Amino acid sequence: MVINTLNIEDMKNSIILKFLLMIAVVSVGIPSCREEQTETVVGEIKIYMDDQQVTAGKVGSELQFYLETDAELATMWPGGNREILQTVTLPVRDSIDVWGNPVLVRSNDYRDYGLFKAAGVRMTVTESDRIGSGFECKYTFTRAGTYEIYFLATKYGYDTADDWNRTIKTLSFTVQP
């Protein structure tokens, strides 16, 4: 009876070969995931209230925002809801963090972009006769005034230094009482 015994050198060579093969497969696969995208194109912005296109809104009325774009993700930063944390003993809103930024309870103002508790309004993909292909969302302003609304649209690409292809478009919008 013959018993096959594996030589320790053969086992080491086999393990090294498998490891090198795995490294080769992974190193070829990773760059293919980083496909560069073209720049995000943002077109027209349309605003509707009660199925009528408007240029100014009214407090308490639901507005529909349409953004024409070829982006894969879009958010709107209307700036109509910004609340800074207030300490219990002082009547002023005085809470700031160690970097000098306000401590927020909530905010959808673009100047707070990147701070904790700041978030834009999510937009959903739409195919509509009002704008063609793009994104839409609904928002209701609670105070009158003129707002600088930011629309941020992005594709998942790698053609910029910070690996984030984004386009920002602003719109000045008046809300009447």
C-alpha positions as CSV (number, residue, x, y, z in Angstrom):
1,M,0.0,0.0,0.0
2,V,1.4,3.4,-1.1
3,I,0.5,6.5,0.9
4,N,1.0,9.9,-0.8
5,T,2.6,12.4,1.4
6,L,2.7,16.0,0.6
7,N,6.0,17.6,0.9
8,I,6.1,20.7,3.1
9,E,7.9,22.7,0.3
10,D,5.1,21.9,-2.1
11,M,2.5,23.1,0.4
12,K,4.4,26.4,0.9
13,N,4.7,26.9,-2.9
14,S,1.0,26.2,-3.4
15,I,0.0,28.7,-0.7
16,I,2.3,31.4,-2.1
17,L,1.0,30.8,-5.6
18,K,-2.6,31.1,-4.5
19,F,-1.8,34.3,-2.6
20,L,-0.1,35.9,-5.6
21,L,-3.0,34.8,-7.9
22,M,-5.5,36.4,-5.5
23,I,-3.5,39.7,-5.3
24,A,-3.4,39.8,-9.2
25,V,-7.2,39.3,-9.5
26,V,-8.0,42.0,-6.9
27,S,-5.5,44.5,-8.3
28,V,-7.0,44.2,-11.8
29,G,-10.6,44.4,-10.5
30,I,-10.3,47.5,-8.3
31,P,-9.4,50.1,-11.0
32,S,-12.2,49.0,-13.2
33,C,-14.7,50.1,-10.4
34,R,-13.4,53.7,-10.6
35,E,-14.9,54.7,-13.9
36,E,-14.7,58.4,-14.5
37,Q,-17.9,60.3,-15.1
38,T,-18.5,63.4,-17.1
39,E,-19.3,66.6,-15.3
40,T,-22.8,66.8,-13.8
41,V,-25.2,69.0,-15.9
42,V,-27.9,70.9,-14.1
43,G,-30.5,72.6,-16.3
44,E,-33.7,74.4,-15.5
45,I,-35.4,74.7,-12.1
46,K,-39.2,74.9,-12.1
47,I,-41.4,75.6,-9.0
48,Y,-45.1,74.8,-8.9
49,M,-47.8,75.7,-6.4
50,D,-51.3,74.2,-6.8
51,D,-50.3,72.9,-10.3
52,Q,-49.3,76.4,-11.5
53,Q,-45.7,77.4,-12.2
54,V,-44.8,80.3,-9.8
55,T,-41.9,82.7,-9.3
56,A,-42.8,83.5,-5.6
57,G,-44.3,81.3,-2.9
58,K,-46.7,81.7,-0.1
59,V,-46.2,80.9,3.6
60,G,-47.8,77.5,4.4
61,S,-48.3,76.4,0.8
62,E,-46.7,73.3,-0.4
63,L,-44.3,73.9,-3.3
64,Q,-43.1,71.4,-5.8
65,F,-39.5,71.9,-7.0
66,Y,-38.3,70.3,-10.2
67,L,-34.6,70.1,-11.1
68,E,-33.6,69.1,-14.7
69,T,-30.3,67.2,-14.5
70,D,-28.4,64.1,-15.6
71,A,-27.2,63.5,-12.0
72,E,-27.5,60.3,-10.0
73,L,-28.3,62.1,-6.7
74,A,-29.7,65.5,-5.9
75,T,-30.6,67.4,-2.7
76,M,-32.2,70.8,-2.1
77,W,-31.1,73.1,0.7
78,P,-33.9,75.7,1.1
79,G,-32.6,77.4,4.3
80,G,-36.1,77.7,5.8
81,N,-35.5,75.6,8.9
82,R,-32.4,76.4,11.0
83,E,-32.4,76.1,14.7
84,I,-29.4,76.5,16.9
85,L,-29.2,74.8,20.3
86,Q,-29.8,77.1,23.2
87,T,-28.5,76.7,26.7
88,V,-31.1,76.5,29.5
89,T,-30.0,79.5,31.5
90,L,-29.3,82.1,28.8
91,P,-32.0,83.6,26.5
92,V,-29.6,83.8,23.5
93,R,-28.6,81.0,21.2
94,D,-25.0,80.7,22.3
95,S,-24.0,77.1,21.7
96,I,-20.9,76.7,19.6
97,D,-18.5,73.8,19.2
98,V,-14.7,73.9,19.6
99,W,-14.2,75.0,15.9
100,G,-16.6,77.9,16.3
101,N,-19.5,76.4,14.4
102,P,-23.0,76.6,15.9
103,V,-24.4,73.5,17.6
104,L,-27.6,72.7,15.6
105,V,-30.9,71.2,16.6
106,R,-31.7,71.0,12.9
107,S,-30.9,72.8,9.7
108,N,-31.5,72.7,6.0
109,D,-29.4,75.7,5.3
110,Y,-26.5,75.1,2.9
111,R,-24.1,77.3,5.0
112,D,-24.3,74.5,7.6
113,Y,-23.3,71.8,5.1
114,G,-21.1,69.2,6.8
115,L,-22.2,70.1,10.3
116,F,-23.9,67.6,12.6
117,K,-27.8,67.6,12.2
118,A,-27.6,69.6,8.9
119,A,-29.4,67.9,6.0
120,G,-30.8,69.0,2.7
121,V,-34.2,67.9,1.5
122,R,-34.0,64.7,-0.4
123,M,-35.1,64.8,-4.0
124,T,-36.5,61.8,-5.9
125,V,-36.0,60.8,-9.5
126,T,-38.8,61.8,-11.8
127,E,-39.8,61.6,-15.4
128,S,-42.4,64.3,-15.9
129,D,-43.8,66.4,-18.7
130,R,-43.0,69.5,-16.6
131,I,-39.2,69.0,-16.8
132,G,-38.4,65.8,-18.6
133,S,-35.8,63.7,-16.6
134,G,-34.5,65.0,-13.3
135,F,-35.5,65.2,-9.7
136,E,-38.4,66.6,-7.7
137,C,-39.3,67.3,-4.1
138,K,-41.9,69.1,-2.0
139,Y,-41.3,71.8,0.6
140,T,-43.4,74.2,2.7
141,F,-41.9,77.4,4.0
142,T,-43.1,78.5,7.4
143,R,-41.8,82.1,7.3
144,A,-41.9,84.9,4.8
145,G,-38.7,86.2,3.3
146,T,-36.2,85.9,0.4
147,Y,-34.4,82.6,0.5
148,E,-31.2,81.5,-1.3
149,I,-32.0,77.9,-2.3
150,Y,-29.1,75.6,-3.1
151,F,-29.5,72.6,-5.4
152,L,-26.6,70.1,-5.1
153,A,-26.4,67.4,-7.9
154,T,-23.8,64.7,-8.2
155,K,-22.7,61.7,-10.1
156,Y,-20.6,59.0,-8.6
157,G,-17.4,59.7,-10.5
158,Y,-13.7,60.1,-9.9
159,D,-12.5,62.9,-12.2
160,T,-12.0,65.5,-9.5
161,A,-9.2,65.9,-6.9
162,D,-11.6,65.0,-4.0
163,D,-13.2,62.2,-6.0
164,W,-16.6,63.9,-5.9
165,N,-18.2,65.2,-9.1
166,R,-20.8,67.7,-7.9
167,T,-22.6,70.8,-9.3
168,I,-24.3,73.4,-7.2
169,K,-26.9,75.7,-8.6
170,T,-28.6,78.5,-6.6
171,L,-31.9,80.2,-6.9
172,S,-33.2,83.3,-5.1
173,F,-36.8,82.7,-4.1
174,T,-39.3,85.0,-2.3
175,V,-41.9,83.7,0.1
176,Q,-44.8,86.1,0.7
177,P,-47.0,86.1,3.9
